[in-house]
Amino acid sequence: MIMAKLVYWICDVRDDSKAYNIRARTKKEAVRKRAQYGAENYDEPRKHELDYRDAFDLMTVCLSEARGYE
C-alpha cells in the first residue's frame, strides 16, 4: 500500500557517475543549478516521482543500489 509520493527534478550528468546528478525540489531550482554548474555538463531537467509507504521504506529505496541515483 503506497501512502506517500516524493516528487523532485533531476539533471543527469553526461560524463560522470550518477552520484553527481543534480537533484532539486523544483524545476526552477534545477535549471538554476544546471546553469551554475555548467549546462554543457548536464541534461535538461526531468521530473522524477518516487512512491513509498513510510520513512523506513523511503530510506531503503534511496539506499538501494540503483534507485537512489535515478
Protein Blocks (a to p, Z undefined) as FASTA:
>chain_A
ZZbdcdddddddfkbcfklpccdfbfklmmmmmmmnopklpccddddddddfblmlmmmm
mmpmklmmZZ
